[in-house]
Amino acid sequence: MEFETQKSLSSDNSSGVHPDVLAYLSKINVAHTLAYGYDPITEAAQKKFREVFGTDCETYFVFTGTGANVLAVRCVCDSIHSVMCSSESHLYEDECSAAEKLTGCKLVPIEPESGKLTITRLESAYSKFRFDEHQAVPRLLTITQPTEVGTVYSLEETKQLADWAHKKGMLFHIDGARISNAAVSLGVDFKTMTVECGADLLSFGGTKNGLMFAEALVFFDKNPAKYVKYHRKQLMQLASKHRFLAGQFLAYFENDLWKKNAENANAMAKLLESLIKDIPKIKIKHPVQANGVFAVIPLEWFPILVQHTSFYPWNINEGLMRWMCSFDTTEAEIYAFTDAIKTLAHG
Ligand SMILES: Cc1ncc(COP(=O)(O)O)c(C=O)c1O
C-alpha cells in the first residue's frame, strides 16, 4: 500500500505521533500488567500530573478531547443544569451535541470576541436566567484555552472569568485541547494558568501536540470527582490496556517534550503570519497567539492554494481560512506555502 507523505496545514490532528512517544510505547510494551488503569504506569502518570500542577489533583485519562469535555460536564452537571460556553466552542459546535445528549444538561451559547468570552457578554446572558423551575440552572462556565480561533486568554482574563463563575456559584472548566500551545504563548507553567487562575476542572489535551490519542480530565476540586470512574466507563472512555494511554503523558512531560512541540507549532504560525501579513489582499482575522493562523483571502485563491498544501476553510462565505501548524511543521514548508500565496498575490 502507498502512503500519503505530503504534510498539511489542515489540522494539528493531521500530524503524526512524535517519535519519542512511539519509542516510549515500545519500551513499556513488555510483560503483562493490570488493566483498566490499575497499573504502575498509570499511577506514575497520575503522580506526574500532581507534580506538574503542584497540587493534589485527580487525573483521568481518556481517548478524545470530546470525551474529556463530556466527562467534565457529566461529572458536575445533571439534567437540570446549564453550561455557559462560547457559541464557537468545540463543545457547542463540534461535538455532535454529546454534552447535551449524554448529560441532559443545556448548553447556553454566548457569542465570543475573537474567540474569547468576556464578562460583559456573560453578564448579559446571565441576566436572562430567571432562577425558577422553568429554566435550567447555570452550573458550569467553560472556556477554551487557546480559543478555537487561536487567541489566548491572558492570566488576568482567565482569573476574572473564574472569579465571575465562582461568584455566581458556578464551577469553571477549561477546554485545554491545545493547552500546551497556550502555556508556551503565555510563557508560564501549567499550574500558573489553571490552578492559580481558579480552574476547577481541565480537559488537558495531548493528541494535537504529538501524542497518539491521549487526553486527560483533571479535577482540581476533588468534590465533584466522586463518581468519575463510573461516568468514564459509561461514556466508553475507559481504556483496557490503559498503560498505553497514560504512558503517553510520561513521554510528553519527559524532557519537556510538550514544550518543544508547542514551541515549534507556535513559532511556525508566527512565521506564517509574518510572511503574509503585509499582503494587501490578505487580512489576518485574529491575533496569532498559538498555532493557528486565521486569514481572509480572495476566494478564488482557495482551490489553487489547497492543491499546494491542504487546509480547511473556516468560514467559506467570508473567505476565512484556517492554517494550523503542528509540532513537526517546518520552516521550509511555511516558506513554500507563503511563496505560493505570494505568486497569487502578485498575479
Ligand atoms: C478546542 C477543542 N476541544 C476539543 C476537541 C475535541 O477533540 P477530539 O476530536 O479528540 O474529540 C477539539 C478537536 O479539534 C478542539 O479543537
The ligand as a Gaussian input file, in Angstrom:
#p B3LYP/6-31G(d) Opt

LIG

0 1
 C      -10.798000      23.110000      21.271000
 C      -11.082000      21.649000      21.066000
 N      -11.617000      20.946000      22.061000
 C      -11.882000      19.648000      21.949000
 C      -11.610000      18.973000      20.781000
 C      -12.031000      17.540000      20.688000
 O      -11.074000      16.638000      20.387000
 P      -11.446000      15.203000      19.743000
 O      -11.565000      15.418000      18.270000
 O      -10.266000      14.391000      20.160000
 O      -12.703000      14.712000      20.337000
 C      -11.039000      19.652000      19.699000
 C      -10.734000      18.956000      18.439000
 O      -10.488000      19.503000      17.410000
 C      -10.783000      21.035000      19.843000
 O      -10.275000      21.762000      18.839000

